[in-house]
Amino acid sequence: MIFRNWRGSSPQASSLEGTRVTLRPPVQKDWRPWAELRGESRDFLTPWEPTWSADALTRRAYRRRLRAHRSELRLRSAYSFLIFRREDGALIGGVTLSNVRRGVAQAASLGYWCGARYSRQGYMTDALAAILTFALNDLGLHRVEAACLPNNAASKALLIRSGFREEGYARDYLRIDGRWQDHVLFAILRADLKK
């Protein structure tokens, strides 16, 4: 389990292991490889993401991200990870469980990104298997939700391959690449992992 005693007052972060990837929370030393990978993948990523700020790749902006991640972890409202290739430790992307809802919902939202040079090589499928096991088994969530743009065929295929089911269509759901855009909604339940 990645967060020992996650129900206690101070969760301890370590890592999750996939077959070909390792997921671990980001730390300060990851800034340079993170900024380089996102920078070289900018054209690949920006059609699918919120508009990048002018300072998006700076060390200062990265520090702000780390503070936000730590705060969310303390509140148990989000769990952010970077994804590294096991064979050589190369950073290949990131994945986040956010908007964690307890009580009657027991659900979270899933977001992910992959550097352009690592896309369509199966790494993200492996990463999602690890994060879903963590979310649905270790955290005890009932449901993980994800959304993608209707024209993002690669993301839709990834979600279906990972066991998600399409559940609906949301108009103007998220502000992506500078404008409100429709999204296809997906979800996976804890019971789906056992099938």
N, C-alpha and C positions, 0 to 999 in steps of 0.2 A: 504494500500500500504506500502511496506517495506521501500522504499527509498523515503521519502518525498522530493519533489523538486529535484528529480534526474537529471532533465535537468539543474538545476542551478549549481553554482560553487562548492558547497560542499554538496554532498549527505549525508543524515543522515541515518545510518543503524539501523534497529531494528530487527524485526523477521517476519517470515511467519508462519502461522498456518495451519496444516493439520488436519485431523480427529483424528489421533493417534500420530502425531509427531509435533514438533516445529523445525523450521529451523532458525538459527541465525548465524551471522558472528562469526568466532572464536576470542577468546580473550586469554590473557596470562594465566588466571586461568584454561583454558581448557587443558593446556599442559599435566598434569599428566593423566587424564582419556583418553585423545587422545593417548598418548604414550602407556598406558597399553592396550587399546583396539587394537591398531594396532600391538603391540608386540605379544599379544596372538593370533592374527589373521594372523600373518606373512605367515604361510604356505598356508592359505586360499587365501590371497591377492596377493602374489608375482607372481603367474602364469599369472595374468591379468594386472599387473602394470609395469611401467618402473623400472629398477633395483634400489633398495634402496641403498643409500650411507651408508658408514660405520657408520656415525653419525646420521642417519635418525630420530631416536627417541629421540635425546638429546634435552634439553631445548634450547640450542644455535640454533640448526637447526629449532626448532619450532619458535623461535623469527624471524629467517630469513623468514620463511613462512609468519608470520604475517606482516612483513614489505612489502613483495611482494604483499600480499593481499590488504593492505592499498593503495599501489601505484597503483595497477590495478583498485581499486575502484575509486580513484581520477581521473584516466584516463577514467573511465567507460568502460574498456576493459575486465573486468572479475568481477564476483560476487561469492564469496565463502561462503559456509555455513557449519556448523556442524548440524547434525540431532540428536535431543533428543526425547526420548519417553515421551509423555505428562504425563502419569500416575505417573512416578517417577523421571523424569529428567535424566534418564540414557542416556549417549552418545551411539548412535548406528551406526553412520557413517558420511559421508560427501557428499556434492554435489556441483559442480561448473559449472557456465556458464562462458566459456572462449572464447577468440578470438571473442569478440563481434564486429561485423562489421555493420557500419551504411551506409548511402548513398543508393546506389541502391540494396545492399544486405539485410540489416536489418535482420541479422542472428547471431547465436552464436552456439558454440559447448557445449555439455553437457558431463560431466564426473561425476562419482559417485563411492562410495565404501561403504561397509557395513561390520561391524564386524561379524566374523564367528558365534558367538552365537545368533545373531539377524537375520541371513539370512533366507529367505523363510518363513517369518512371516507376510508379507504384509506391513512392515514399509517403504520399499523403493518405493513401488507403491504409497503410500500416500505422500511421500516426493516428488516424481516426479510430482504428480498432483499439489502440491503447487508451485514448482519451475517453472513448465510450465505455470501456470496461471500468475505468476509474469513476466516471460519472454515475453509471447505472449500478455498479456493484459497490465500490468503495464509499462513494458519497451517498449511496442509497436513493438516488433520484429515480423517479418513475418514468420521466420523459425528457428527451433532449430534442430541441427544435432547431431547425436551420432554414435559411431562406436564400434563394439565389435569383439573379435576373433571369427572365425567361429565355434569353438568347445565350446564356452561359451553359452550353451543352456539356462541357467538361465537368463543371461543378455538379450539374444534375446527375451525370453518370456516376460521379464519385459518391454522391449521397445514396443513390440507389444501390450501388455496389456495396456500400457500407451498411445496408439494411434499413435505411430510411424509406418511408413511404410518402408519396405526394399526398398532401391533405387539402390544398386549396391555392387560391390566387388572391393576393392582396394588392389593391390599387394604391399607387403612390406610397408604398410601404416605407422605403428608406431613401434618404438623400444621398445618392451615389453619383460620383463624378460631377458634382455641382448641380444636380437636378433630382427632383422627386421621381422615383421610378417604381414601377410595378415589380412584384416578386412572386415566385412560386414558393409555396410553403411546404416544408417537409418535417417529419418527426419520426423518432424511433422510441419505442417503449422498452423498459427493462425486460418484459416478456419476449420481445423480439430477439434479444440476444441469445435466448435459449433454443430458438427454433433452428 
